[in-house]
């Protein structure tokens, strides 16, 4: 079974189990209400122990899943670093990005991992899934990239920076919003100076590749600000 089919099967099994548990609780509620008064009292500390135990189990499952995902991302990055030329970045999957990619590539059914790798080189921009054996999910040559700009989008209750690439492929023109991962514990999306430095580098590589092929260069957009640590400190002092 390939990884995509395995993920789908696992998701279906978990969903069915959750539905069965909820249905069982709803169906058994009248019976529980009838027999609960006759059952012996359970010490409060016993209930607390059970709740704590369930919480610990849930936390361990979550932690193991996070560690496995991080190990997979590190293996993929190491494999790409040794086999490709170009800049490596880590992206955070969003439903909007996958939807837009499938609008451009309807025959390929693009699926991205929760954390995927981005390779930007003289040939274009590529997106990779997998672990020790990276699998390319999508690739766009520079001639299909119209513009690159910095923007932001709302994720949950927070606004995060995104690198927006306008791609023209087979007559379709679509913007791809890419959230870059900070790659640090406690941080979600790449922001501030590291984010803008990445976007500037992509823009420079894009223009150099188009110029090398003698193609029309994209129009210059507003300059991307360079934020230094001193500027960040001054801004923080001003907010106090």
C-alpha positions in Angstrom: 0.0 0.0 0.0 1.4 3.4 -1.0 1.8 6.1 1.7 -1.2 8.2 0.4 -3.5 5.2 0.5 -2.2 4.2 4.0 -3.0 7.7 5.3 -6.5 7.6 3.9 -7.1 4.1 5.3 -5.8 5.2 8.7 -7.9 8.4 8.7 -11.1 6.4 7.8 -10.4 3.8 10.6 -9.9 6.5 13.2 -13.0 8.4 12.0 -15.1 5.2 12.2 -13.8 4.4 15.7 -14.7 7.9 16.8 -18.2 7.7 15.4 -18.7 4.3 17.1 -17.5 5.6 20.4 -19.8 8.7 20.2 -22.8 6.5 19.0 -22.2 4.1 21.9 -22.1 6.8 24.4 -25.4 8.3 23.0 -27.1 5.0 22.9 -26.0 4.0 26.4 -26.8 7.2 28.1 -30.4 6.2 29.2 -29.1 2.9 30.6 -26.2 4.6 32.4 -28.6 7.1 33.9 -30.8 4.2 35.2 -28.0 2.2 36.8 -25.7 4.9 37.9 -27.4 5.7 41.2 -27.1 2.0 42.3 -23.4 1.8 41.5 -20.9 2.2 44.3 -19.3 5.6 44.7 -15.9 6.1 43.1 -13.4 8.0 45.2 -12.6 11.4 43.8 -8.9 10.8 43.7 -9.6 7.6 41.6 -11.5 9.7 39.0 -8.7 12.2 39.0 -6.1 9.5 38.4 -8.1 8.1 35.5 -8.4 11.6 33.9 -4.7 12.3 34.4 -3.8 8.8 32.9 -5.9 9.6 29.8 -4.3 13.0 29.5 -0.8 11.4 29.7 -1.6 8.8 27.0 -3.0 11.5 24.7 0.1 13.7 25.3 2.5 10.7 24.6 0.7 9.9 21.3 0.9 13.5 20.2 4.6 13.8 21.2 5.5 10.6 19.4 3.7 11.8 16.2 5.5 15.1 16.4 8.9 13.5 16.9 8.2 11.1 14.0 7.2 14.0 11.7 10.3 16.0 12.7 12.6 13.0 12.1 11.0 12.5 8.7 11.5 16.1 7.7 15.1 16.0 8.8 15.8 12.9 6.8 14.2 14.5 3.7 16.1 17.7 4.1 19.4 15.8 4.5 18.7 13.7 1.4 17.8 16.8 -0.7 20.8 18.7 0.6 23.1 15.9 -0.7 21.4 15.5 -4.0 20.2 18.8 -5.3 21.6 22.3 -5.8 19.7 25.3 -4.6 18.1 26.8 -1.5 16.1 24.5 0.8 13.1 25.7 2.8 10.4 24.0 4.8 6.8 24.7 4.0 3.6 24.4 6.1 0.7 22.8 4.3 -2.5 24.8 3.9 -5.7 23.7 2.4 -5.7 26.8 0.1 -2.2 26.0 -1.3 -3.2 22.4 -2.1 -6.4 23.6 -3.7 -4.6 26.1 -5.9 -1.9 23.6 -6.9 -4.6 21.2 -8.0 -6.2 23.9 -10.1 -2.9 24.2 -11.9 -2.2 20.5 -12.1 -5.6 18.8 -12.2 -4.1 15.6 -13.7 -1.5 15.1 -10.9 -3.7 15.2 -7.7 -1.1 17.1 -5.7 -0.9 16.2 -2.0 1.5 17.9 0.4 2.7 16.6 3.7 2.0 18.6 6.9 5.6 19.8 6.5 7.1 19.6 3.0 10.4 20.8 1.5 10.9 23.5 -1.1 13.9 23.5 -3.4 14.6 26.7 -5.3 17.4 26.6 -7.9 18.2 27.9 -11.4 15.5 25.6 -12.9 12.6 26.8 -10.8 10.8 25.9 -7.6 9.9 22.3 -6.6 7.9 20.8 -3.7 8.9 17.5 -2.1 7.3 15.0 0.3 8.7 11.9 1.8 11.6 11.0 4.1 15.0 9.5 3.2 13.7 9.1 -0.3 12.1 12.4 -1.2 9.3 12.4 -3.7 8.6 15.5 -5.9 5.0 16.6 -5.5 5.1 19.5 -8.0 7.6 21.6 -10.0 7.2 24.9 -11.8 10.0 26.2 -14.1 10.9 29.9 -13.7 9.3 30.8 -17.1 5.9 29.8 -15.6 6.4 32.0 -12.5 5.1 35.5 -13.2 5.6 37.3 -9.9 6.8 36.7 -6.4 5.7 38.9 -3.5 5.4 39.0 0.3 2.0 39.0 1.8 0.1 37.7 4.8 -2.9 35.4 5.5 -4.9 34.5 8.6 -4.3 31.0 10.1 -6.6 30.4 13.1 -6.5 33.6 15.2 -3.0 34.7 13.9 -1.8 36.5 10.8 1.3 34.9 9.3 3.6 36.0 6.4 3.3 34.1 3.1 5.3 34.1 0.0 2.9 34.4 -2.9 3.9 33.1 -6.3 1.7 33.8 -9.3 2.0 30.8 -11.7 0.8 30.6 -15.2 0.5 27.0 -16.4 -1.3 25.7 -19.4 -3.4 28.8 -19.7 -4.3 29.0 -16.0 -3.0 31.8 -13.8 -3.1 31.1 -10.1 -1.5 32.5 -7.0 0.2 30.1 -4.6 0.4 31.3 -0.9 3.3 29.5 0.7 3.7 29.5 4.5 7.4 28.9 5.5 8.1 27.1 8.7 10.3 28.7 11.3 11.8 25.3 12.1 12.2 26.2 15.8 10.4 24.8 18.9 7.6 27.2 19.9 7.6 29.0 16.6 5.2 28.4 13.8 5.8 30.4 10.6 9.0 32.0 9.5 8.7 35.8 9.9 10.6 39.1 10.0 14.1 39.3 8.6 14.6 35.5 7.8 11.3 35.5 5.9 12.0 38.6 3.8 15.5 37.4 3.1 14.1 34.2 1.7 11.6 36.0 -0.5 14.3 38.4 -1.8 16.5 35.4 -2.7 13.7 33.7 -4.6 13.0 37.0 -6.5 16.7 37.4 -7.4 17.0 33.8 -8.6 13.8 34.2 -10.6 15.0 37.4 -12.4 18.4 35.9 -13.1 16.9 32.7 -14.6 14.6 34.7 -16.9 17.4 37.0 -18.0 19.6 34.0 -18.8 16.9 32.7 -21.1 16.3 36.1 -22.7 12.7 36.3 -21.4 10.8 39.3 -20.2 11.6 40.2 -16.6 8.7 40.7 -14.2 7.8 44.2 -13.1 9.6 45.4 -10.0 7.3 45.4 -6.9 7.7 47.4 -3.8 11.0 46.8 -2.0 11.0 44.2 0.7 12.0 45.8 4.0 15.2 44.7 5.6 14.5 44.3 9.4 17.6 44.3 11.6 17.8 43.2 15.3 18.3 46.8 16.3 15.1 47.8 14.5 13.2 45.0 16.2 14.5 46.1 19.6 13.6 49.7 19.0 10.1 48.7 17.9 9.7 46.6 21.0 10.7 49.5 23.2 8.3 51.8 21.5 5.4 49.4 22.3 6.1 49.5 26.0 
